[in-house]
Amino acid sequence: MKTRMKELRARYNLTQEDLAKKVGVRRETILFIEKGDYNPSLKLAHDIAEALQTTIDELFMFDQD
Amino acid sequence: MNEKPEILIGGIVAILVVSSLVVYFLTIRTVGALDLVSGAIIVIIIALAIYILWDRTKNIRKGLPAKDERLTTISYRAGYYGFIAAIWTAVAAPVIADILLGRELEGHLVTALVVLTSALVFMLSYFYLAWKGHTA
């Protein structure tokens, strides 16, 4: 799974820690999601999309395989 | 914060286990290889547990949660590996002791091995999954 989180974080001038505080997770969780090493739950994906003022569709791109 | 009592209890348990270990080693007359190996495993487990408590405290101080959905999933998975390790230790330890030493292991030794192995497997799996990221 690919994500545009890093790009959108930069747009709103948010650090990983700022975003983590906004959505109530640890900073490492944001890091692993950005690296594609962790697939968030639907709720967390929704919370992150809301914090970055976008939609889940625009935030995460799923690989077909 | 809900996590504070959990961290406090964890810290107290760690202190009690370390104290028990110190008292045990001060009171036994001869220190065997089994005592040294089990003591070393307990020290490793306690060191890792203290690291987890310190890491959670650090996050709380920064205003972040001590535990989130990723760590909860990791805990469940590490717990599963620890459980599997416990079952296999209970089955394999007496058989291996019979083959290698030619005698049956006493019940208390099997229990100790099961507890130490499952705790060690849990801790090592937890740290490996936390370090690797764990793709759900």
N, CA and C atoms of all chains as a GROMACS GRO file, in nm:
protein
  603
    1MET      N    1   0.084  -0.120   0.000
    1MET     CA    2   0.000   0.000   0.000
    1MET      C    3   0.088   0.126   0.000
    2LYS      N    4   0.058   0.218  -0.091
    2LYS     CA    5   0.134   0.344  -0.095
    2LYS      C    6   0.048   0.455  -0.033
    3THR      N    7   0.116   0.557   0.014
    3THR     CA    8   0.041   0.665   0.080
    3THR      C    9   0.099   0.803   0.045
    4ARG      N   10   0.012   0.904   0.048
    4ARG     CA   11   0.056   1.042   0.023
    4ARG      C   12   0.068   1.120   0.154
    5MET      N   13   0.076   1.047   0.264
    5MET     CA   14   0.077   1.112   0.395
    5MET      C   15   0.191   1.213   0.412
    6LYS      N   16   0.311   1.172   0.366
    6LYS     CA   17   0.428   1.258   0.384
    6LYS      C   18   0.408   1.390   0.310
    7GLU      N   19   0.359   1.379   0.188
    7GLU     CA   20   0.335   1.497   0.104
    7GLU      C   21   0.231   1.590   0.169
    8LEU      N   22   0.123   1.531   0.218
    8LEU     CA   23   0.017   1.613   0.279
    8LEU      C   24   0.059   1.671   0.414
    9ARG      N   25   0.141   1.595   0.486
    9ARG     CA   26   0.194   1.646   0.613
    9ARG      C   27   0.277   1.771   0.588
   10ALA      N   28   0.359   1.764   0.482
   10ALA     CA   29   0.446   1.877   0.447
   10ALA      C   30   0.360   1.997   0.407
   11ARG      N   31   0.250   1.970   0.337
   11ARG     CA   32   0.161   2.078   0.293
   11ARG      C   33   0.106   2.155   0.413
   12TYR      N   34   0.068   2.083   0.517
   12TYR     CA   35   0.011   2.149   0.637
   12TYR      C   36   0.116   2.176   0.745
   13ASN      N   37   0.244   2.155   0.708
   13ASN     CA   38   0.354   2.182   0.799
   13ASN      C   39   0.341   2.105   0.931
   14LEU      N   40   0.309   1.977   0.920
   14LEU     CA   41   0.292   1.893   1.040
   14LEU      C   42   0.408   1.795   1.049
   15THR      N   43   0.459   1.775   1.170
   15THR     CA   44   0.561   1.671   1.190
   15THR      C   45   0.488   1.540   1.216
   16GLN      N   46   0.564   1.430   1.214
   16GLN     CA   47   0.503   1.299   1.244
   16GLN      C   48   0.442   1.300   1.384
   17GLU      N   49   0.511   1.368   1.477
   17GLU     CA   50   0.463   1.374   1.615
   17GLU      C   51   0.334   1.456   1.624
   18ASP      N   52   0.325   1.566   1.548
   18ASP     CA   53   0.203   1.648   1.548
   18ASP      C   54   0.084   1.566   1.500
   19LEU      N   55   0.106   1.494   1.388
   19LEU     CA   56  -0.001   1.412   1.332
   19LEU      C   57  -0.039   1.299   1.429
   20ALA      N   58   0.063   1.240   1.491
   20ALA     CA   59   0.038   1.132   1.587
   20ALA      C   60  -0.051   1.182   1.702
   21LYS      N   61  -0.022   1.303   1.751
   21LYS     CA   62  -0.101   1.362   1.860
   21LYS      C   63  -0.244   1.387   1.814
   22LYS      N   64  -0.260   1.435   1.688
   22LYS     CA   65  -0.393   1.465   1.636
   22LYS      C   66  -0.481   1.341   1.627
   23VAL      N   67  -0.421   1.228   1.588
   23VAL     CA   68  -0.502   1.107   1.567
   23VAL      C   69  -0.491   1.008   1.683
   24GLY      N   70  -0.409   1.040   1.784
   24GLY     CA   71  -0.401   0.958   1.905
   24GLY      C   72  -0.328   0.827   1.890
   25VAL      N   73  -0.216   0.831   1.815
   25VAL     CA   74  -0.131   0.711   1.806
   25VAL      C   75   0.012   0.751   1.837
   26ARG      N   76   0.100   0.650   1.842
   26ARG     CA   77   0.242   0.678   1.867
   26ARG      C   78   0.308   0.726   1.738
   27ARG      N   79   0.419   0.799   1.752
   27ARG     CA   80   0.488   0.853   1.634
   27ARG      C   81   0.536   0.742   1.541
   28GLU      N   82   0.583   0.631   1.599
   28GLU     CA   83   0.634   0.520   1.518
   28GLU      C   84   0.526   0.463   1.427
   29THR      N   85   0.401   0.468   1.472
   29THR     CA   86   0.291   0.415   1.391
   29THR      C   87   0.276   0.498   1.263
   30ILE      N   88   0.287   0.631   1.277
   30ILE     CA   89   0.281   0.720   1.160
   30ILE      C   90   0.398   0.689   1.066
   31LEU      N   91   0.517   0.670   1.126
   31LEU     CA   92   0.637   0.639   1.048
   31LEU      C   93   0.618   0.510   0.967
   32PHE      N   94   0.570   0.404   1.033
   32PHE     CA   95   0.552   0.275   0.965
   32PHE      C   96   0.443   0.281   0.858
   33ILE      N   97   0.339   0.360   0.881
   33ILE     CA   98   0.234   0.375   0.778
   33ILE      C   99   0.294   0.446   0.656
   34GLU      N  100   0.371   0.551   0.681
   34GLU     CA  101   0.434   0.625   0.569
   34GLU      C  102   0.529   0.537   0.490
   35LYS      N  103   0.600   0.447   0.560
   35LYS     CA  104   0.694   0.358   0.493
   35LYS      C  105   0.625   0.240   0.424
   36GLY      N  106   0.495   0.224   0.451
   36GLY     CA  107   0.420   0.113   0.394
   36GLY      C  108   0.441  -0.018   0.468
   37ASP      N  109   0.496  -0.009   0.592
   37ASP     CA  110   0.523  -0.128   0.672
   37ASP      C  111   0.408  -0.164   0.765
   38TYR      N  112   0.308  -0.077   0.774
   38TYR     CA  113   0.193  -0.107   0.860
   38TYR      C  114   0.065  -0.059   0.793
   39ASN      N  115  -0.033  -0.147   0.786
   39ASN     CA  116  -0.164  -0.112   0.732
   39ASN      C  117  -0.255  -0.067   0.845
   40PRO      N  118  -0.297   0.058   0.847
   40PRO     CA  119  -0.380   0.106   0.959
   40PRO      C  120  -0.521   0.048   0.952
   41SER      N  121  -0.590   0.053   1.065
   41SER     CA  122  -0.731   0.012   1.066
   41SER      C  123  -0.813   0.115   0.989
   42LEU      N  124  -0.935   0.079   0.955
   42LEU     CA  125  -1.021   0.172   0.879
   42LEU      C  126  -1.044   0.301   0.959
   43LYS      N  127  -1.060   0.285   1.092
   43LYS     CA  128  -1.084   0.403   1.178
   43LYS      C  129  -0.963   0.496   1.178
   44LEU      N  130  -0.844   0.436   1.191
   44LEU     CA  131  -0.722   0.519   1.194
   44LEU      C  132  -0.701   0.585   1.057
   45ALA      N  133  -0.726   0.511   0.950
   45ALA     CA  134  -0.713   0.567   0.815
   45ALA      C  135  -0.808   0.687   0.800
   46HIS      N  136  -0.930   0.672   0.852
   46HIS     CA  137  -1.030   0.779   0.846
   46HIS      C  138  -0.983   0.900   0.927
   47ASP      N  139  -0.931   0.874   1.047
   47ASP     CA  140  -0.883   0.983   1.135
   47ASP      C  141  -0.768   1.059   1.070
   48ILE      N  142  -0.675   0.984   1.008
   48ILE     CA  143  -0.560   1.049   0.944
   48ILE      C  144  -0.608   1.133   0.825
   49ALA      N  145  -0.699   1.076   0.746
   49ALA     CA  146  -0.752   1.148   0.630
   49ALA      C  147  -0.820   1.277   0.675
   50GLU      N  148  -0.895   1.268   0.785
   50GLU     CA  149  -0.965   1.386   0.839
   50GLU      C  150  -0.864   1.491   0.887
   51ALA      N  151  -0.758   1.444   0.956
   51ALA     CA  152  -0.656   1.536   1.007
   51ALA      C  153  -0.582   1.606   0.893
   52LEU      N  154  -0.569   1.536   0.780
   52LEU     CA  155  -0.498   1.594   0.666
   52LEU      C  156  -0.594   1.655   0.563
   53GLN      N  157  -0.720   1.668   0.605
   53GLN     CA  158  -0.826   1.731   0.523
   53GLN      C  159  -0.833   1.670   0.383
   54THR      N  160  -0.839   1.539   0.379
   54THR     CA  161  -0.853   1.469   0.253
   54THR      C  162  -0.942   1.346   0.274
   55THR      N  163  -0.947   1.258   0.173
   55THR     CA  164  -1.027   1.136   0.188
   55THR      C  165  -0.933   1.014   0.190
   56ILE      N  166  -0.986   0.903   0.236
   56ILE     CA  167  -0.904   0.781   0.242
   56ILE      C  168  -0.858   0.743   0.100
   57ASP      N  169  -0.948   0.757   0.003
   57ASP     CA  170  -0.916   0.724  -0.137
   57ASP      C  171  -0.796   0.802  -0.188
   58GLU      N  172  -0.790   0.930  -0.150
   58GLU     CA  173  -0.680   1.014  -0.199
   58GLU      C  174  -0.552   0.994  -0.119
   59LEU      N  175  -0.569   0.944   0.003
   59LEU     CA  176  -0.454   0.928   0.092
   59LEU      C  177  -0.380   0.796   0.070
   60PHE      N  178  -0.456   0.689   0.047
   60PHE     CA  179  -0.394   0.557   0.033
   60PHE      C  180  -0.421   0.499  -0.106
   61MET      N  181  -0.315   0.445  -0.166
   61MET     CA  182  -0.329   0.378  -0.295
   61MET      C  183  -0.298   0.230  -0.276
   62PHE      N  184  -0.396   0.146  -0.301
   62PHE     CA  185  -0.378   0.003  -0.280
   62PHE      C  186  -0.318  -0.064  -0.404
   63ASP      N  187  -0.216  -0.149  -0.383
   63ASP     CA  188  -0.162  -0.228  -0.493
   63ASP      C  189  -0.260  -0.339  -0.526
   64GLN      N  190  -0.275  -0.369  -0.655
   64GLN     CA  191  -0.370  -0.474  -0.694
   64GLN      C  192  -0.323  -0.613  -0.650
   65ASP      N  193  -0.190  -0.636  -0.648
   65ASP     CA  194  -0.139  -0.766  -0.604
   65ASP      C  195  -0.097  -0.756  -0.459
   66MET      N  196  -0.468   0.973   3.295
   66MET     CA  197  -0.416   0.871   3.203
   66MET      C  198  -0.444   0.730   3.258
   67ASN      N  199  -0.500   0.644   3.174
   67ASN     CA  200  -0.530   0.508   3.218
   67ASN      C  201  -0.406   0.421   3.228
   68GLU      N  202  -0.303   0.462   3.154
   68GLU     CA  203  -0.184   0.377   3.147
   68GLU      C  204  -0.097   0.386   3.273
   69LYS      N  205  -0.113   0.492   3.351
   69LYS     CA  206  -0.023   0.514   3.465
   69LYS      C  207  -0.025   0.399   3.568
   70PRO      N  208  -0.146   0.351   3.612
   70PRO     CA  209  -0.146   0.239   3.706
   70PRO      C  210  -0.079   0.115   3.648
   71GLU      N  211  -0.101   0.092   3.518
   71GLU     CA  212  -0.042  -0.025   3.451
   71GLU      C  213   0.112  -0.017   3.456
   72ILE      N  214   0.166   0.103   3.430
   72ILE     CA  215   0.312   0.123   3.431
   72ILE      C  216   0.365   0.108   3.573
   73LEU      N  217   0.290   0.162   3.670
   73LEU     CA  218   0.331   0.154   3.811
   73LEU      C  219   0.336   0.008   3.857
   74ILE      N  220   0.231  -0.069   3.823
   74ILE     CA  221   0.226  -0.211   3.861
   74ILE      C  222   0.341  -0.286   3.794
   75GLY      N  223   0.366  -0.255   3.666
   75GLY     CA  224   0.477  -0.319   3.592
   75GLY      C  225   0.610  -0.293   3.661
   76GLY      N  226   0.631  -0.168   3.704
   76GLY     CA  227   0.755  -0.131   3.773
   76GLY      C  228   0.769  -0.206   3.905
   77ILE      N  229   0.659  -0.215   3.981
   77ILE     CA  230   0.663  -0.286   4.111
   77ILE      C  231   0.695  -0.434   4.089
   78VAL      N  232   0.630  -0.495   3.988
   78VAL     CA  233   0.654  -0.637   3.959
   78VAL      C  234   0.801  -0.659   3.920
   79ALA      N  235   0.855  -0.568   3.838
   79ALA     CA  236   0.996  -0.579   3.797
   79ALA      C  237   1.088  -0.572   3.918
   80ILE      N  238   1.062  -0.479   4.011
   80ILE     CA  239   1.145  -0.465   4.131
   80ILE      C  240   1.136  -0.592   4.217
   81LEU      N  241   1.012  -0.647   4.231
   81LEU     CA  242   0.993  -0.768   4.312
   81LEU      C  243   1.068  -0.887   4.252
   82VAL      N  244   1.062  -0.901   4.118
   82VAL     CA  245   1.130  -1.014   4.052
   82VAL      C  246   1.281  -1.001   4.068
   83VAL      N  247   1.334  -0.880   4.049
   83VAL     CA  248   1.479  -0.859   4.064
   83VAL      C  249   1.520  -0.886   4.209
   84SER      N  250   1.440  -0.840   4.306
   84SER     CA  251   1.471  -0.863   4.448
   84SER      C  252   1.472  -1.013   4.478
   85SER      N  253   1.371  -1.085   4.426
   85SER     CA  254   1.363  -1.230   4.449
   85SER      C  255   1.486  -1.299   4.392
   86LEU      N  256   1.528  -1.255   4.274
   86LEU     CA  257   1.644  -1.316   4.208
   86LEU      C  258   1.771  -1.293   4.291
   87VAL      N  259   1.786  -1.169   4.342
   87VAL     CA  260   1.903  -1.135   4.424
   87VAL      C  261   1.904  -1.219   4.552
   88VAL      N  262   1.787  -1.226   4.618
   88VAL     CA  263   1.777  -1.305   4.743
   88VAL      C  264   1.807  -1.452   4.715
   89TYR      N  265   1.754  -1.504   4.602
   89TYR     CA  266   1.777  -1.644   4.566
   89TYR      C  267   1.926  -1.673   4.549
   90PHE      N  268   1.996  -1.585   4.472
   90PHE     CA  269   2.138  -1.608   4.448
   90PHE      C  270   2.223  -1.587   4.573
   91LEU      N  271   2.175  -1.504   4.666
   91LEU     CA  272   2.251  -1.481   4.790
   91LEU      C  273   2.235  -1.597   4.888
   92THR      N  274   2.122  -1.669   4.878
   92THR     CA  275   2.095  -1.774   4.977
   92THR      C  276   2.134  -1.915   4.932
   93ILE      N  277   2.145  -1.938   4.799
   93ILE     CA  278   2.181  -2.076   4.759
   93ILE      C  279   2.330  -2.100   4.784
   94ARG      N  280   2.362  -2.226   4.816
   94ARG     CA  281   2.501  -2.256   4.852
   94ARG      C  282   2.587  -2.276   4.727
   95THR      N  283   2.535  -2.356   4.632
   95THR     CA  284   2.612  -2.379   4.509
   95THR      C  285   2.530  -2.330   4.390
   96VAL      N  286   2.599  -2.258   4.302
   96VAL     CA  287   2.533  -2.206   4.182
   96VAL      C  288   2.561  -2.301   4.066
   97GLY      N  289   2.455  -2.366   4.017
   97GLY     CA  290   2.470  -2.458   3.905
   97GLY      C  291   2.449  -2.388   3.771
   98ALA      N  292   2.476  -2.465   3.664
   98ALA     CA  293   2.461  -2.408   3.529
   98ALA      C  294   2.315  -2.370   3.502
   99LEU      N  295   2.223  -2.454   3.553
   99LEU     CA  296   2.079  -2.427   3.532
   99LEU      C  297   2.037  -2.296   3.599
  100ASP      N  298   2.094  -2.272   3.720
  100ASP     CA  299   2.065  -2.146   3.791
  100ASP      C  300   2.114  -2.026   3.711
  101LEU      N  301   2.235  -2.040   3.655
  101LEU     CA  302   2.293  -1.928   3.580
  101LEU      C  303   2.213  -1.898   3.453
  102VAL      N  304   2.175  -2.007   3.380
  102VAL     CA  305   2.101  -1.989   3.255
  102VAL      C  306   1.964  -1.927   3.284
  103SER      N  307   1.892  -1.984   3.382
  103SER     CA  308   1.758  -1.930   3.413
  103SER      C  309   1.768  -1.788   3.467
  104GLY      N  310   1.871  -1.760   3.548
  104GLY     CA  311   1.893  -1.625   3.600
  104GLY      C  312   1.918  -1.526   3.487
  105ALA      N  313   2.000  -1.569   3.389
  105ALA     CA  314   2.031  -1.482   3.275
  105ALA      C  315   1.905  -1.452   3.193
  106ILE      N  316   1.822  -1.556   3.172
  106ILE     CA  317   1.697  -1.537   3.095
  106ILE      C  318   1.606  -1.438   3.169
  107ILE      N  319   1.595  -1.454   3.301
  107ILE     CA  320   1.510  -1.363   3.380
  107ILE      C  321   1.561  -1.219   3.370
  108VAL      N  322   1.694  -1.204   3.378
  108VAL     CA  323   1.753  -1.068   3.368
  108VAL      C  324   1.721  -1.007   3.232
  109ILE      N  325   1.732  -1.088   3.124
  109ILE     CA  326   1.700  -1.038   2.988
  109ILE      C  327   1.554  -0.994   2.982
  110ILE      N  328   1.464  -1.079   3.032
  110ILE     CA  329   1.320  -1.048   3.028
  110ILE      C  330   1.291  -0.919   3.106
  111ILE      N  331   1.351  -0.906   3.225
  111ILE     CA  332   1.329  -0.787   3.308
  111ILE      C  333   1.384  -0.662   3.238
  112ALA      N  334   1.502  -0.676   3.176
  112ALA     CA  335   1.561  -0.560   3.107
  112ALA      C  336   1.469  -0.514   2.993
  113LEU      N  337   1.416  -0.610   2.916
  113LEU     CA  338   1.326  -0.575   2.805
  113LEU      C  339   1.196  -0.513   2.858
  114ALA      N  340   1.144  -0.570   2.968
  114ALA     CA  341   1.020  -0.517   3.027
  114ALA      C  342   1.041  -0.373   3.077
  115ILE      N  343   1.157  -0.348   3.138
  115ILE     CA  344   1.188  -0.212   3.187
  115ILE      C  345   1.198  -0.116   3.069
  116TYR      N  346   1.256  -0.163   2.958
  116TYR     CA  347   1.266  -0.078   2.839
  116TYR      C  348   1.125  -0.040   2.788
  117ILE      N  349   1.034  -0.141   2.787
  117ILE     CA  350   0.896  -0.115   2.741
  117ILE      C  351   0.830  -0.011   2.832
  118LEU      N  352   0.847  -0.025   2.966
  118LEU     CA  353   0.788   0.070   3.061
  118LEU      C  354   0.845   0.210   3.041
  119TRP      N  355   0.978   0.218   3.020
  119TRP     CA  356   1.043   0.348   2.999
  119TRP      C  357   0.991   0.413   2.871
  120ASP      N  358   0.976   0.331   2.765
  120ASP     CA  359   0.929   0.382   2.636
  120ASP      C  360   0.786   0.435   2.648
  121ARG      N  361   0.702   0.364   2.723
  121ARG     CA  362   0.563   0.409   2.742
  121ARG      C  363   0.558   0.538   2.822
  122THR      N  364   0.641   0.546   2.927
  122THR     CA  365   0.645   0.668   3.010
  122THR      C  366   0.688   0.787   2.924
  123LYS      N  367   0.787   0.764   2.838
  123LYS     CA  368   0.840   0.871   2.750
  123LYS      C  369   0.727   0.924   2.660
  124ASN      N  370   0.647   0.830   2.604
  124ASN     CA  371   0.537   0.871   2.516
  124ASN      C  372   0.431   0.949   2.591
  125ILE      N  373   0.398   0.906   2.713
  125ILE     CA  374   0.297   0.976   2.793
  125ILE      C  375   0.343   1.119   2.823
  126ARG      N  376   0.472   1.134   2.855
  126ARG     CA  377   0.526   1.268   2.884
  126ARG      C  378   0.516   1.360   2.764
  127LYS      N  379   0.527   1.301   2.643
  127LYS     CA  380   0.519   1.382   2.520
  127LYS      C  381   0.375   1.411   2.480
  128GLY      N  382   0.280   1.352   2.556
  128GLY     CA  383   0.138   1.373   2.524
  128GLY      C  384   0.086   1.273   2.422
  129LEU      N  385   0.164   1.167   2.398
  129LEU     CA  386   0.122   1.061   2.304
  129LEU      C  387   0.073   0.941   2.384
  130PRO      N  388  -0.009   0.854   2.323
  130PRO     CA  389  -0.056   0.737   2.398
  130PRO      C  390   0.058   0.637   2.423
  131ALA      N  391   0.051   0.567   2.537
  131ALA     CA  392   0.152   0.467   2.568
  131ALA      C  393   0.140   0.348   2.472
  132LYS      N  394   0.017   0.320   2.433
  132LYS     CA  395  -0.009   0.202   2.349
  132LYS      C  396  -0.113   0.243   2.245
  133ASP      N  397  -0.097   0.195   2.122
  133ASP     CA  398  -0.198   0.223   2.019
  133ASP      C  399  -0.234   0.093   1.947
  134GLU      N  400  -0.314   0.105   1.839
  134GLU     CA  401  -0.363  -0.017   1.773
  134GLU      C  402  -0.251  -0.105   1.718
  135ARG      N  403  -0.139  -0.043   1.673
  135ARG     CA  404  -0.028  -0.122   1.620
  135ARG      C  405   0.037  -0.205   1.732
  136LEU      N  406   0.061  -0.143   1.847
  136LEU     CA  407   0.123  -0.216   1.958
  136LEU      C  408   0.028  -0.321   2.015
  137THR      N  409  -0.103  -0.293   2.012
  137THR     CA  410  -0.200  -0.392   2.060
  137THR      C  411  -0.196  -0.516   1.970
  138THR      N  412  -0.193  -0.495   1.838
  138THR     CA  413  -0.186  -0.607   1.744
  138THR      C  414  -0.056  -0.686   1.764
  139ILE      N  415   0.053  -0.611   1.782
  139ILE     CA  416   0.183  -0.675   1.805
  139ILE      C  417   0.180  -0.759   1.933
  140SER      N  418   0.118  -0.705   2.039
  140SER     CA  419   0.108  -0.778   2.167
  140SER      C  420   0.034  -0.910   2.147
  141TYR      N  421  -0.078  -0.904   2.072
  141TYR     CA  422  -0.157  -1.026   2.048
  141TYR      C  423  -0.075  -1.128   1.971
  142ARG      N  424  -0.004  -1.080   1.868
  142ARG     CA  425   0.074  -1.173   1.786
  142ARG      C  426   0.190  -1.233   1.867
  143ALA      N  427   0.258  -1.148   1.944
  143ALA     CA  428   0.369  -1.197   2.028
  143ALA      C  429   0.316  -1.294   2.133
  144GLY      N  430   0.197  -1.265   2.186
  144GLY     CA  431   0.134  -1.355   2.284
  144GLY      C  432   0.104  -1.491   2.222
  145TYR      N  433   0.061  -1.490   2.097
  145TYR     CA  434   0.033  -1.615   2.025
  145TYR      C  435   0.162  -1.696   2.010
  146TYR      N  436   0.272  -1.629   1.970
  146TYR     CA  437   0.401  -1.699   1.955
  146TYR      C  438   0.447  -1.754   2.091
  147GLY      N  439   0.428  -1.674   2.198
  147GLY     CA  440   0.466  -1.719   2.331
  147GLY      C  441   0.388  -1.841   2.374
  148PHE      N  442   0.258  -1.842   2.340
  148PHE     CA  443   0.171  -1.956   2.374
  148PHE      C  444   0.214  -2.082   2.301
  149ILE      N  445   0.246  -2.068   2.170
  149ILE     CA  446   0.293  -2.182   2.091
  149ILE      C  447   0.425  -2.234   2.150
  150ALA      N  448   0.514  -2.139   2.187
  150ALA     CA  449   0.643  -2.178   2.246
  150ALA      C  450   0.622  -2.253   2.376
  151ALA      N  451   0.523  -2.210   2.457
  151ALA     CA  452   0.495  -2.276   2.585
  151ALA      C  453   0.449  -2.420   2.562
  152ILE      N  454   0.360  -2.439   2.465
  152ILE     CA  455   0.309  -2.574   2.437
  152ILE      C  456   0.423  -2.666   2.391
  153TRP      N  457   0.504  -2.616   2.297
  153TRP     CA  458   0.611  -2.700   2.244
  153TRP      C  459   0.718  -2.727   2.350
  154THR      N  460   0.744  -2.632   2.438
  154THR     CA  461   0.842  -2.654   2.545
  154THR      C  462   0.792  -2.763   2.640
  155ALA      N  463   0.662  -2.755   2.673
  155ALA     CA  464   0.604  -2.855   2.764
  155ALA      C  465   0.612  -2.995   2.704
  156VAL      N  466   0.597  -3.004   2.572
  156VAL     CA  467   0.601  -3.135   2.505
  156VAL      C  468   0.746  -3.180   2.484
  157ALA      N  469   0.830  -3.087   2.434
  157ALA     CA  470   0.965  -3.125   2.391
  157ALA      C  471   1.067  -3.136   2.504
  158ALA      N  472   1.056  -3.050   2.607
  158ALA     CA  473   1.159  -3.047   2.712
  158ALA      C  474   1.178  -3.184   2.781
  159PRO      N  475   1.069  -3.253   2.824
  159PRO     CA  476   1.089  -3.384   2.887
  159PRO      C  477   1.149  -3.487   2.791
  160VAL      N  478   1.108  -3.482   2.664
  160VAL     CA  479   1.159  -3.578   2.565
  160VAL      C  480   1.308  -3.554   2.541
  161ILE      N  481   1.345  -3.426   2.523
  161ILE     CA  482   1.487  -3.393   2.498
  161ILE      C  483   1.572  -3.430   2.620
  162ALA      N  484   1.520  -3.400   2.741
  162ALA     CA  485   1.594  -3.435   2.864
  162ALA      C  486   1.613  -3.586   2.872
  163ASP      N  487   1.511  -3.661   2.832
  163ASP     CA  488   1.519  -3.807   2.836
  163ASP      C  489   1.626  -3.858   2.740
  164ILE      N  490   1.629  -3.798   2.619
  164ILE     CA  491   1.726  -3.841   2.517
  164ILE      C  492   1.869  -3.800   2.557
  165LEU      N  493   1.886  -3.674   2.597
  165LEU     CA  494   2.020  -3.621   2.624
  165LEU      C  495   2.074  -3.661   2.762
  166LEU      N  496   1.988  -3.657   2.864
  166LEU     CA  497   2.035  -3.682   3.001
  166LEU      C  498   2.000  -3.823   3.050
  167GLY      N  499   1.909  -3.888   2.979
  167GLY     CA  500   1.869  -4.023   3.019
  167GLY      C  501   1.782  -4.025   3.144
  168ARG      N  502   1.721  -3.913   3.178
  168ARG     CA  503   1.630  -3.910   3.294
  168ARG      C  504   1.514  -3.815   3.267
  169GLU      N  505   1.406  -3.837   3.342
  169GLU     CA  506   1.289  -3.749   3.325
  169GLU      C  507   1.311  -3.617   3.399
  170LEU      N  508   1.257  -3.511   3.343
  170LEU     CA  509   1.264  -3.382   3.412
  170LEU      C  510   1.156  -3.376   3.519
  171GLU      N  511   1.190  -3.315   3.635
  171GLU     CA  512   1.089  -3.299   3.740
  171GLU      C  513   0.986  -3.194   3.696
  172GLY      N  514   0.868  -3.206   3.752
  172GLY     CA  515   0.758  -3.117   3.714
  172GLY      C  516   0.790  -2.970   3.729
  173HIS      N  517   0.858  -2.934   3.841
  173HIS     CA  518   0.885  -2.792   3.864
  173HIS      C  519   0.984  -2.736   3.762
  174LEU      N  520   1.074  -2.824   3.711
  174LEU     CA  521   1.169  -2.777   3.609
  174LEU      C  522   1.100  -2.754   3.476
  175VAL      N  523   1.005  -2.844   3.444
  175VAL     CA  524   0.928  -2.827   3.319
  175VAL      C  525   0.847  -2.698   3.327
  176THR      N  526   0.784  -2.675   3.442
  176THR     CA  527   0.704  -2.552   3.460
  176THR      C  528   0.793  -2.428   3.443
  177ALA      N  529   0.911  -2.432   3.507
  177ALA     CA  530   1.003  -2.318   3.497
  177ALA      C  531   1.045  -2.295   3.353
  178LEU      N  532   1.077  -2.404   3.283
  178LEU     CA  533   1.119  -2.392   3.142
  178LEU      C  534   1.008  -2.334   3.056
  179VAL      N  535   0.884  -2.381   3.080
  179VAL     CA  536   0.768  -2.332   3.002
  179VAL      C  537   0.750  -2.182   3.024
  180VAL      N  538   0.756  -2.139   3.150
  180VAL     CA  539   0.736  -1.996   3.182
  180VAL      C  540   0.847  -1.911   3.119
  181LEU      N  541   0.973  -1.956   3.139
  181LEU     CA  542   1.086  -1.876   3.088
  181LEU      C  543   1.087  -1.871   2.936
  182THR      N  544   1.064  -1.987   2.872
  182THR     CA  545   1.067  -1.990   2.724
  182THR      C  546   0.956  -1.904   2.666
  183SER      N  547   0.834  -1.920   2.719
  183SER     CA  548   0.723  -1.843   2.660
  183SER      C  549   0.743  -1.693   2.683
  184ALA      N  550   0.794  -1.655   2.802
  184ALA     CA  551   0.818  -1.513   2.829
  184ALA      C  552   0.926  -1.458   2.737
  185LEU      N  553   1.033  -1.537   2.717
  185LEU     CA  554   1.142  -1.493   2.630
  185LEU      C  555   1.095  -1.480   2.485
  186VAL      N  556   1.018  -1.580   2.438
  186VAL     CA  557   0.966  -1.576   2.300
  186VAL      C  558   0.872  -1.457   2.284
  187PHE      N  559   0.787  -1.432   2.385
  187PHE     CA  560   0.696  -1.317   2.379
  187PHE      C  561   0.774  -1.187   2.364
  188MET      N  562   0.875  -1.169   2.450
  188MET     CA  563   0.952  -1.044   2.449
  188MET      C  564   1.026  -1.027   2.318
  189LEU      N  565   1.094  -1.133   2.272
  189LEU     CA  566   1.173  -1.121   2.150
  189LEU      C  567   1.081  -1.096   2.029
  190SER      N  568   0.965  -1.166   2.023
  190SER     CA  569   0.870  -1.145   1.912
  190SER      C  570   0.818  -1.002   1.915
  191TYR      N  571   0.785  -0.954   2.035
  191TYR     CA  572   0.731  -0.818   2.052
  191TYR      C  573   0.829  -0.716   1.997
  192PHE      N  574   0.958  -0.730   2.036
  192PHE     CA  575   1.057  -0.633   1.991
  192PHE      C  576   1.083  -0.646   1.842
  193TYR      N  577   1.087  -0.769   1.792
  193TYR     CA  578   1.111  -0.788   1.648
  193TYR      C  579   0.997  -0.725   1.567
  194LEU      N  580   0.872  -0.752   1.605
  194LEU     CA  581   0.757  -0.698   1.532
  194LEU      C  582   0.750  -0.546   1.545
  195ALA      N  583   0.781  -0.494   1.665
  195ALA     CA  584   0.779  -0.349   1.686
  195ALA      C  585   0.886  -0.281   1.602
  196TRP      N  586   1.001  -0.346   1.586
  196TRP     CA  587   1.112  -0.290   1.510
  196TRP      C  588   1.084  -0.298   1.360
  197LYS      N  589   1.022  -0.411   1.319
  197LYS     CA  590   0.999  -0.435   1.176
  197LYS      C  591   0.879  -0.355   1.124
  198GLY      N  592   0.786  -0.323   1.212
  198GLY     CA  593   0.670  -0.246   1.169
  198GLY      C  594   0.542  -0.326   1.171
  199HIS      N  595   0.549  -0.454   1.138
  199HIS     CA  596   0.436  -0.545   1.135
  199HIS      C  597   0.327  -0.501   1.038
  200THR      N  598   0.330  -0.553   0.916
  200THR     CA  599   0.225  -0.528   0.819
  200THR      C  600   0.108  -0.619   0.848
  201ALA      N  601  -0.006  -0.557   0.875
  201ALA     CA  602  -0.125  -0.636   0.912
  201ALA      C  603  -0.179  -0.711   0.791
   0.00000   0.00000   0.00000
